[in-house]
């Protein structure tokens, strides 16, 4: 399950926090990816959890005004036996785009 805690990307995507969480958890968010329906977020999260190492990947997504956003997703492994969270994903705009 995804929970949105950052605020910068929502504005670029033209979504509020609740709508972004709803899109992520329902799968509708992936229709924004270029190419469509590429499961880049799931792939990077699974790689992070399986390897128990941090990972990063560039990808593109359609923004609020229809332009292609060049983004980076960072997956940080959580090594805490007391937590159900195993990976934290963060998305950011690629520098210069």
DSSP file (Angstrom, degrees, kcal/mol; ACC not computed):
  #  RESIDUE AA STRUCTURE BP1 BP2  ACC     N-H-->O    O-->H-N    N-H-->O    O-->H-N    TCO  KAPPA ALPHA  PHI   PSI    X-CA   Y-CA   Z-CA
    1    1 A X              0   0    0      0, 0.0     2,-0.3     0, 0.0    24,-0.0   0.000 360.0 360.0 360.0 136.7    0.0    0.0    0.0
    2    2 A X        -     0   0    0     19,-0.2     2,-0.4    20,-0.0    23,-0.1  -0.742 360.0-172.9 -95.2 141.3    1.3    3.5   -0.9
    3    3 A X        -     0   0    0     -2,-0.3     2,-0.5    21,-0.1    14,-0.0  -0.990  18.8-139.1-130.8 125.4    1.0    6.4    1.4
    4    4 A X        +     0   0    0     -2,-0.4    17,-0.1    13,-0.2    16,-0.0  -0.717  33.8 157.5 -87.5 125.1    2.0    9.9    0.1
    5    5 A X        +     0   0    0     -2,-0.5     2,-0.2    12,-0.0    -1,-0.2   0.521  51.4  80.2-121.4 -13.1    4.0   12.0    2.6
    6    6 A X        -     0   0    0      1,-0.1     4,-0.1    11,-0.1    84,-0.0  -0.520  56.0-162.8 -91.7 164.3    5.8   14.4    0.2
    7    7 A X     >  +     0   0    0     -2,-0.2     4,-0.8     2,-0.1     3,-0.1   0.648  68.8  74.6-122.3 -20.3    4.1   17.5   -1.2
    8    8 A X  H  > S+     0   0    0      1,-0.2     4,-1.1     2,-0.2     3,-0.4   0.886  94.6  50.5 -67.6 -41.0    6.1   18.8   -4.2
    9    9 A X  H  > S+     0   0    0      1,-0.2     4,-2.4     2,-0.2    -1,-0.2   0.811  98.1  66.8 -71.3 -29.9    5.1   16.2   -6.8
   10   10 A X  H  >>S+     0   0    0      1,-0.2     5,-2.8     2,-0.2     4,-0.9   0.910 101.5  48.5 -57.5 -43.2    1.4   16.4   -6.2
   11   11 A X  H ><5S+     0   0    0     -4,-0.8     3,-0.6    -3,-0.4    -1,-0.2   0.921 111.5  48.9 -64.1 -44.2    1.3   20.0   -7.5
   12   12 A X  H 3<5S+     0   0    0     -4,-1.1    52,-2.6     1,-0.2    53,-0.3   0.857 114.2  46.8 -62.9 -35.5    3.3   19.0  -10.6
   13   13 A X  H 3<5S-     0   0    0     -4,-2.4    -1,-0.2    50,-0.2    -2,-0.2   0.598 112.1-121.5 -82.4 -11.9    0.9   16.1  -11.2
   14   14 A X  T <<5S+     0   0    0     -4,-0.9     2,-0.3    -3,-0.6    -3,-0.2   0.817  73.3 116.8  75.5  31.0   -2.1   18.3  -10.7
   15   15 A X      < -     0   0    0     -5,-2.8    -1,-0.3    -6,-0.2     2,-0.2  -0.894  61.4-129.1-126.9 155.0   -3.4   16.1   -7.8
   16   16 A X     >  -     0   0    0     -2,-0.3     4,-2.4    -3,-0.1     5,-0.2  -0.563  41.9 -97.4 -92.2 172.1   -4.0   16.6   -4.1
   17   17 A X  H  > S+     0   0    0      1,-0.2     4,-2.4     2,-0.2   -13,-0.2   0.900 122.1  48.3 -57.9 -46.5   -2.5   14.1   -1.6
   18   18 A X  H  > S+     0   0    0      1,-0.2     4,-2.6     2,-0.2    -1,-0.2   0.915 112.4  48.5 -63.3 -44.0   -5.6   12.0   -1.2
   19   19 A X  H  > S+     0   0    0      2,-0.2     4,-2.6     1,-0.2    -1,-0.2   0.882 110.7  51.5 -64.1 -37.8   -6.2   11.7   -5.0
   20   20 A X  H  X S+     0   0    0     -4,-2.4     4,-2.6     2,-0.2    -2,-0.2   0.925 111.1  47.3 -65.2 -43.4   -2.5   10.8   -5.5
   21   21 A X  H  X S+     0   0    0     -4,-2.4     4,-2.7     2,-0.2     5,-0.2   0.918 112.0  50.9 -61.7 -43.4   -2.8    8.0   -2.9
   22   22 A X  H  X S+     0   0    0     -4,-2.6     4,-1.7     1,-0.2     6,-0.3   0.917 111.9  47.0 -60.7 -43.7   -6.0    6.8   -4.4
   23   23 A X  H  X S+     0   0    0     -4,-2.6     6,-2.0     2,-0.2     4,-1.4   0.917 113.6  47.9 -65.1 -42.6   -4.4    6.6   -7.9
   24   24 A X  H  < S+     0   0    0     -4,-2.6    -2,-0.2     1,-0.2    -1,-0.2   0.931 115.7  43.3 -62.7 -45.9   -1.3    4.8   -6.6
   25   25 A X  H  < S+     0   0    0     -4,-2.7    -1,-0.2     1,-0.2    -2,-0.2   0.725 116.9  45.9 -77.1 -22.0   -3.3    2.2   -4.6
   26   26 A X  H  < S-     0   0    0     -4,-1.7    -1,-0.2    -5,-0.2    -2,-0.2   0.637 109.7-118.0 -92.5 -15.8   -5.9    1.6   -7.3
   27   27 A X  S >< S+     0   0    0     -4,-1.4     3,-1.0    -5,-0.2     4,-0.3   0.312  85.0 114.3  96.0  -8.9   -3.3    1.3  -10.1
   28   28 A X  G >   +     0   0    0     -5,-0.5     3,-1.6    -6,-0.3     4,-0.3   0.796  64.5  70.4 -64.8 -27.3   -4.7    4.4  -12.1
   29   29 A X  G >  S+     0   0    0     -6,-2.0     3,-1.8     1,-0.3     4,-0.3   0.822  86.7  65.6 -58.6 -32.7   -1.5    6.3  -11.4
   30   30 A X  G X  S+     0   0    0     -3,-1.0     7,-1.7    -7,-0.3     3,-1.1   0.684  85.1  71.3 -69.1 -17.7    0.4    3.9  -13.8
   31   31 A X  G <  S+     0   0    0     -3,-1.6    -1,-0.3    -4,-0.3    -2,-0.2   0.680  91.8  60.7 -69.6 -15.7   -1.6    5.2  -16.8
   32   32 A X  G <  S+     0   0    0     -3,-1.8    30,-2.7    -4,-0.3    -1,-0.2   0.633  85.2 102.9 -82.1 -15.9    0.4    8.5  -16.4
   33   33 A X  E <  S-A   61   0A   0     -3,-1.1     2,-0.5    -4,-0.3    28,-0.3  -0.345  77.5-110.9 -72.3 149.6    3.7    6.7  -17.0
   34   34 A X  E    S+A   60   0A   0     26,-2.4    26,-0.7     2,-0.1     2,-0.2  -0.983 112.7  35.8-118.5 115.5    5.5    6.9  -20.3
   35   35 A X  S >  S-     0   0    0     -2,-0.5     3,-1.6    -4,-0.1    -1,-0.1   0.563 120.2-105.7 -68.8 155.2    5.4    4.2  -21.8
   36   36 A X  T 3  S+     0   0    0      1,-0.2    -5,-0.2    -2,-0.2    -2,-0.1  -0.156  93.1   4.9 -55.9 141.1    1.9    3.6  -20.5
   37   37 A X  T 3  S+     0   0    0     -7,-1.7     2,-0.3     1,-0.2    -1,-0.2   0.548  80.1 155.3  63.1  12.1    1.5    1.0  -17.7
   38   38 A X    <   -     0   0    0     -3,-1.6     2,-1.0    -8,-0.3     3,-0.4  -0.552  42.5-139.5 -66.3 132.0    5.2    0.4  -17.2
   39   39 A X     >  +     0   0    0     -2,-0.3     4,-2.7     1,-0.2     5,-0.2  -0.266  50.4 143.5 -91.7  50.1    5.4   -0.8  -13.6
   40   40 A X  H  >  +     0   0    0     -2,-1.0     4,-2.3     1,-0.2     5,-0.2   0.857  69.9  51.8 -58.9 -38.3    8.6    1.1  -12.8
   41   41 A X  H  > S+     0   0    0     -3,-0.4     4,-2.0     2,-0.2    -1,-0.2   0.927 113.0  43.3 -67.8 -43.7    7.5    1.9   -9.2
   42   42 A X  H  > S+     0   0    0      2,-0.2     4,-2.9     1,-0.2     5,-0.2   0.913 113.6  52.5 -66.3 -41.5    6.8   -1.8   -8.4
   43   43 A X  H  X S+     0   0    0     -4,-2.7     4,-2.3     1,-0.2    -2,-0.2   0.925 111.9  44.3 -61.3 -45.6   10.0   -3.0  -10.1
   44   44 A X  H  X S+     0   0    0     -4,-2.3     4,-2.1    -5,-0.2    -1,-0.2   0.880 114.5  49.8 -69.0 -36.7   12.2   -0.6   -8.2
   45   45 A X  H  X S+     0   0    0     -4,-2.0     4,-2.4    -5,-0.2    -2,-0.2   0.931 112.5  46.8 -66.0 -44.7   10.4   -1.4   -4.9
   46   46 A X  H  X S+     0   0    0     -4,-2.9     4,-3.0     1,-0.2     5,-0.3   0.894 111.4  51.6 -64.4 -39.6   10.7   -5.2   -5.4
   47   47 A X  H  X S+     0   0    0     -4,-2.3     4,-2.4    -5,-0.2     6,-0.3   0.922 110.9  48.9 -61.6 -43.6   14.4   -4.8   -6.4
   48   48 A X  H  X>S+     0   0    0     -4,-2.1     4,-1.4     2,-0.2     5,-1.0   0.931 116.0  41.7 -60.8 -48.9   15.1   -2.8   -3.2
   49   49 A X  H  <5S+     0   0    0     -4,-2.4    -2,-0.2     2,-0.2    -1,-0.2   0.924 116.8  47.5 -68.2 -45.1   13.3   -5.3   -0.9
   50   50 A X  H  <5S+     0   0    0     -4,-3.0    -2,-0.2     1,-0.2    -1,-0.2   0.894 121.8  34.8 -64.6 -40.9   14.7   -8.5   -2.6
   51   51 A X  H  <5S-     0   0    0     -4,-2.4    -1,-0.2    -5,-0.3    -2,-0.2   0.625  98.3-135.1 -88.7 -13.5   18.3   -7.2   -2.7
   52   52 A X  T  <5 +     0   0    0     -4,-1.4     2,-0.3     1,-0.2    -3,-0.2   0.837  69.6 111.0  58.8  34.6   18.0   -5.4    0.7
   53   53 A X  S   <S-     0   0    0     -5,-1.0    -1,-0.2    -6,-0.3    -2,-0.2  -0.960  75.6-100.5-136.1 153.0   19.8   -2.4   -1.0
   54   54 A X        -     0   0    0     -2,-0.3     2,-0.3    23,-0.1    22,-0.2  -0.370  42.9-175.6 -67.4 151.4   18.9    1.1   -2.0
   55   55 A X  E     - B   0  75A   0     20,-2.3    20,-3.2    -2,-0.1     2,-0.3  -0.946  11.9-162.4-146.2 164.4   18.1    1.5   -5.7
   56   56 A X  E     + B   0  74A   0     -2,-0.3     2,-0.3    18,-0.2    18,-0.2  -0.993   7.7 177.1-150.4 149.2   17.3    4.4   -8.1
   57   57 A X  E     - B   0  73A   0     16,-2.0    16,-2.9    -2,-0.3     2,-0.3  -0.979  23.3-129.9-156.2 142.5   15.8    4.7  -11.6
   58   58 A X  E     + B   0  72A   0     -2,-0.3     2,-0.3    14,-0.2    14,-0.2  -0.643  35.1 160.2 -87.7 149.1   14.9    7.5  -14.1
   59   59 A X  E     - B   0  71A   0     12,-2.5    12,-2.9    -2,-0.3     2,-0.3  -0.965  31.2-121.3-157.7 170.7   11.4    7.5  -15.7
   60   60 A X  E     +AB  34  70A   0    -26,-0.7   -26,-2.4    -2,-0.3     2,-0.3  -0.915  25.4 176.7-121.7 148.8    9.0    9.8  -17.5
   61   61 A X  E     -AB  33  69A   0      8,-1.8     8,-3.7    -2,-0.3     2,-0.4  -0.990  35.5-103.8-148.8 149.4    5.4   10.6  -16.6
   62   62 A X  E     - B   0  68A   0    -30,-2.7     6,-0.2    -2,-0.3     5,-0.1  -0.635  40.6-148.4 -77.4 127.5    2.7   13.0  -17.9
   63   63 A X    >   -     0   0    0      4,-3.2     3,-1.6    -2,-0.4   -50,-0.2  -0.183  33.0 -84.2 -87.6-176.5    2.3   16.1  -15.7
   64   64 A X  T 3  S+     0   0    0    -52,-2.6   -51,-0.1     1,-0.3   -52,-0.1   0.829 128.8  44.4 -60.3 -36.2   -0.7   18.2  -15.0
   65   65 A X  T 3  S-     0   0    0    -53,-0.3    -1,-0.3     2,-0.1     3,-0.1   0.320 122.6-101.4 -94.9  10.0   -0.4   20.3  -18.1
   66   66 A X  S <  S+     0   0    0     -3,-1.6    -2,-0.1     1,-0.3     2,-0.1   0.365  79.2 132.9  91.9  -5.1    0.3   17.3  -20.4
   67   67 A X        -     0   0    0     -5,-0.1    -4,-3.2     1,-0.1     2,-0.5  -0.436  64.6-104.8 -78.4 155.2    4.0   17.7  -20.6
   68   68 A X  E     -B   62   0A   0     -6,-0.2     2,-0.4    -2,-0.1    -6,-0.2  -0.695  33.9-152.0 -80.2 122.5    6.4   14.8  -20.1
   69   69 A X  E     -B   61   0A   0     -8,-3.7    -8,-1.8    -2,-0.5     2,-0.7  -0.814   6.3-142.3 -94.5 133.3    8.1   15.1  -16.7
   70   70 A X  E     +B   60   0A   0     -2,-0.4    24,-3.0    27,-0.3     2,-0.3  -0.874  35.6 172.1 -96.2 113.7   11.6   13.6  -16.3
   71   71 A X  E     -BC  59  93A   0    -12,-2.9   -12,-2.5    -2,-0.7     2,-0.4  -0.752  28.9-145.0-122.9 163.8   11.6   12.0  -12.8
   72   72 A X  E     -BC  58  92A   0     20,-2.7    20,-2.2    -2,-0.3     2,-0.5  -0.997  10.5-154.9-127.2 134.5   13.8    9.9  -10.6
   73   73 A X  E     -BC  57  91A   0    -16,-2.9   -16,-2.0    -2,-0.4     2,-0.5  -0.953   8.3-162.9-109.4 128.8   12.5    7.3   -8.2
   74   74 A X  E     -BC  56  90A   0     16,-3.0    16,-2.4    -2,-0.5     2,-0.6  -0.930   2.2-159.2-109.3 132.6   14.7    6.4   -5.2
   75   75 A X  E     -BC  55  89A   0    -20,-3.2   -20,-2.3    -2,-0.5     2,-0.5  -0.958   6.7-166.0-114.0 118.0   14.0    3.3   -3.3
   76   76 A X  E     - C   0  88A   0     12,-2.6    12,-2.3    -2,-0.6     2,-0.2  -0.914  18.3-130.2-109.0 122.8   15.5    3.2    0.2
   77   77 A X  E     - C   0  87A   0     -2,-0.5     2,-0.6    10,-0.2    10,-0.3  -0.476  13.8-146.2 -72.2 137.2   15.6   -0.1    2.1
   78   78 A X        -     0   0    0      8,-2.3     2,-1.0    -2,-0.2     5,-0.1  -0.922  10.4-169.4-107.5 112.0   14.2   -0.1    5.6
   79   79 A X        +     0   0    0     -2,-0.6     2,-0.4   -27,-0.0     7,-0.1  -0.629  41.6 123.6-102.6  73.0   16.1   -2.6    7.9
   80   80 A X    >   -     0   0    0     -2,-1.0     3,-2.0     5,-0.3    -2,-0.1  -0.912  45.1-162.7-136.4 105.8   13.8   -2.5   10.9
   81   81 A X  T 3  S+     0   0    0     -2,-0.4    -1,-0.1     1,-0.3    -2,-0.0   0.682  92.0  59.4 -63.6 -16.2   12.4   -5.8   12.2
   82   82 A X  T 3  S+     0   0    0      3,-0.0     2,-0.3     2,-0.0    -1,-0.3   0.530  96.6  77.5 -87.1  -6.3    9.8   -3.9   14.2
   83   83 A X    <   -     0   0    0     -3,-2.0    -3,-0.1     2,-0.2    -5,-0.0  -0.810  63.6-152.4-110.5 144.9    8.3   -2.2   11.1
   84   84 A X  S    S+     0   0    0     -2,-0.3     2,-0.4     2,-0.0    -1,-0.1   0.643  78.0  95.3 -79.3 -17.2    6.0   -3.4    8.3
   85   85 A X        +     0   0    0      1,-0.2    -5,-0.3    -5,-0.1    -2,-0.2  -0.624  42.6 165.9 -77.9 127.6    7.6   -0.9    6.0
   86   86 A X        +     0   0    0     -2,-0.4    -8,-2.3     1,-0.3     2,-0.3   0.554  64.7  25.5-115.4 -16.3   10.4   -2.5    4.0
   87   87 A X  E     -C   77   0A   0    -10,-0.3     2,-0.5     2,-0.0    -1,-0.3  -0.983  58.5-155.1-152.8 136.4   11.0    0.2    1.3
   88   88 A X  E     -C   76   0A   0    -12,-2.3   -12,-2.6    -2,-0.3     2,-0.4  -0.968  16.0-157.8-114.1 122.1   10.4    4.0    1.1
   89   89 A X  E     -C   75   0A   0     -2,-0.5     2,-0.4   -14,-0.2   -14,-0.2  -0.815  10.3-177.0 -98.8 136.2   10.0    5.4   -2.4
   90   90 A X  E     -C   74   0A   0    -16,-2.4   -16,-3.0    -2,-0.4     2,-0.4  -0.999   9.1-156.5-132.1 138.8   10.7    9.0   -3.2
   91   91 A X  E     +C   73   0A   0     -2,-0.4     2,-0.3   -18,-0.2   -18,-0.2  -0.897  16.5 170.2-114.5 142.4   10.2   10.7   -6.5
   92   92 A X  E     -C   72   0A   0    -20,-2.2   -20,-2.7    -2,-0.4     2,-0.2  -0.979  38.0 -98.7-146.0 156.5   11.9   13.9   -7.6
   93   93 A X  E     -C   71   0A   0     -2,-0.3   -22,-0.3   -22,-0.2     2,-0.2  -0.555  44.7-111.1 -74.6 140.5   12.3   15.9  -10.8
   94   94 A X    >   -     0   0    0    -24,-3.0     3,-1.8    -2,-0.2   -24,-0.2  -0.494  45.8 -90.9 -69.6 141.2   15.5   15.3  -12.6
   95   95 A X  T 3  S+     0   0    0      1,-0.3    -1,-0.1    -2,-0.2    -3,-0.0  -0.249 110.0  16.0 -56.3 134.9   17.8   18.3  -12.5
   96   96 A X  T 3         0   0    0     -3,-0.1    -1,-0.3     1,-0.1    -2,-0.1   0.453 360.0 360.0  84.0   1.4   17.4   20.7  -15.3
   97   97 A X    <         0   0    0     -3,-1.8   -27,-0.3   -27,-0.2    -2,-0.2   0.382 360.0 360.0-123.3 360.0   14.0   19.3  -16.4
